[in-house]
C-alpha cells in the first residue's frame, strides 16, 4: 500500500516540478513518504488549507497535500476526519481526472477506495467496508488485472475476513476462492509481499471449518 501511495505522490509531484523550491505540498509528501507523521501533521494541514484557498480544489498542490493529510489522519486514528477528506478527494479527483495523467488518475482512485474501505472498517461500519473492498476489486479488475493484482488480492482477502465476521459465509467462500486463485498464480512472482502472504495464510486457517 505504501508503494502505491508513494507512486501516486510521484505522479502528482511531476505537475509541481517546475518550482525551484519545494512547496508545502511537496514537503508534506516527503514527510508522509518517510512516515514522519508527527512533523507531517502541521505541514500537511497548512499545505492543504493554503492550496485550497489560493489554488482551488483540483490543483495538484491541493490534491497532494490532501492525500498526505488523509494518510496522516489515518496514522493518528482520526477516522472521521480522514473519511471526510477521502470522500471529498474522491470527488475532486473525478473532477480533475480529464486533466490528469491516466496512470495518476487510476492510482488515485485505487488509493482512495482502499483508504475508505480501511476507514469504514475501523469505524465499525463493516457492511460499508465490505462494499468498499468489493468496489475496489471490481474496479481494479476492470481497469487492469495485472497492474492492480495486489489490490485485487488484498480486496478478496479483506472481503472474506469481513464476511466471516458478518456470518456471510457464502460470500466469504466466493471471495476466498478468488484470493486462492491469485495466490496460486502470483505467490512465486514477488508481486505479493510477505505481509500479504502472511495475512492470507491466517485466512486459510480461519476458512478451514467452512470448506
N, C-alpha and C positions, 0 to 999 in steps of 0.2 A: 504493500500500500504506500509506504513512504517513497519508494522509487517512482510510483505513478504520480504522486504529488510533486516530487522534485522535477519530473519531466514536464508536467504542466506548467510549473513556475518558469521553467526554462523557455517554453514557448511564449509565455506572456512577456517575459523579460526582453525577448527579441524586439518586441514593439517599443521598448523603452531604451534600447541600447544606444541610441544616438546621443543620449545625455553623457556629458563628460564626467559628472559626479553621480554617485548613486542616489537615487531618490529614496524617500522614506519607504515606499512600497518595496523597493529592492532590498533595503535594509531589513524590512520585515521578513521578506523571503529568506534572506541569508540566515536570520536567527531561527526561523521555524525549521529550515532545512537542517540546521545543526542541532535542533531540538533544545535550544536555549530559550525556553518558554517564559522564564521569569523576565528576561530582558525584552522578549518579543512582545509581551502584552501591551506595555505603554506605547511602544513604537508602532505596532500594528493598529492600535486604536487611533492614534494620532494620524497615521498614514491614511487610514480608511476615511476618517471624518474630513480631513483636508481634501482628499481627492474627490470624495463625493460632492463636497461643496463647490470646489473650484473647477473640476474637470467633467463631472457628470457620472451617472451611474454605470455606463457601459465603457468608460475609458479603461485601457489596460492597467493604469496605475490604481484605479478603484478596484478592479477585479482581483488583481494580485494581492492587494492589501486585505481585501475582504476574504479571500481564500485563506490567507495566513491567519486572519483573526478567527475564522471558524476552527482551524486546527488548534489554535491556542486555547480557545474556549473549551474545546474537547479535552485538552490536557488538564485543565482546571475543573473539569466536570460541571461546567456551566452550560448544561444541555439545553435549557430553554433559550438562552442567548444564541447558542450555536444553531439551534433549529431555525430560529427567526432569520438569521443571516444566511443559512444554507438555502432556505426556501426562496429568499429574495435573490440570492446568487443564481439559483436555477432559472428564475425568470429573466434576470439580466443577461445571463449567458445566452439564453434563447434569443433575446432581442439583439445581441451583438454578434451572434454567430455568422450572419451573412458577411460581416467584415473581418471575421477571424479565420485564421488558417484552419482547414478542416480537421487536421490532426489535433490541434489545440481544442477545438470545439468538442470533438469526441472524448478526449481525455477529461475535459472539464465536466462533461455530463457523467462520465463514469465515476469520477471522484465525488461529485455532489450526490449522486444516487447512493453510493456506498456510505457516505457520511450520514445521510438521512436515515438509512437503514440502521446504522450503528446508534445514532442518537435516539431513535424511537425505541430500540431495544433497551437502551439504558434508562429511558423514561418509563419503562414497563408497558409500552404500547406494542405488545408482541404481535397482534394481528396486523397493525400497520407496518411493523418492521418486516414481517413475512412478505407482505405485498411489495415493499420497497426492494427486498432482495430478489423477488421474482421479476420485478420490473428491470432490475439491473441485469439479471440473467438473460431475459428475453431481448433486451435492447442490445447488449454486447454481442449476443449470438447473431443478431440481425446485421449489425454493423460489420463485424469481422470475427469469425470464430477463432482464428489463430491469434490475432492481435490481443484479444482480451481473454485468453484462456484462463488466466489466473483469476480474473474477476468471475468468470463462469463457475469455476471450481469453488471459489470462496462462497459464492451465492448459493450453489447447490448444497454445500455443507451447512451453511447458516440456516437455510430453509428447513433442512432435515432436522437440525437441532431444535429449532423453534417449534416446528410442527409436533415434535415429540413432547415438548413442554405443554403444548396446547391439546395433546391427545388426538392429533390429526394424523393417525398412523398411516393411512393410505397415501396421503400426500408426502409424508416422510419417506415412505418406501420409494415413491416415484423419483424424488429428488436425490435420494441416496443412490439409486441406480445411475443417475446422471453423474454424480460425484465418482462412483466406482469406474465408470467408463472413462472419464477424464484422467483419473489416477492411473488406470491401466495404460493409457496412451502416452502420458506425459511424465510419469514418475521418474523415468531414467533420462529425461532430456534436460534437466536443470531448470526447466521453466517453473516448476513448483518448488517453493522454498522449503527448507527443513521445518519451519513453523507450520506451513500449510499441511505438510505430510503428517506431522505430529498430531495436529488437530483432527485430521482425517482418521488416523489410527484410533484415536479416542472415540470418534464417532462409530467406527466399526464395532468396537466393544459394546457401545450403547445399543446398537441395532441388532445384535445377535439374537436377542429374545424375540424379535419381530420377524425374523427371516426363516 
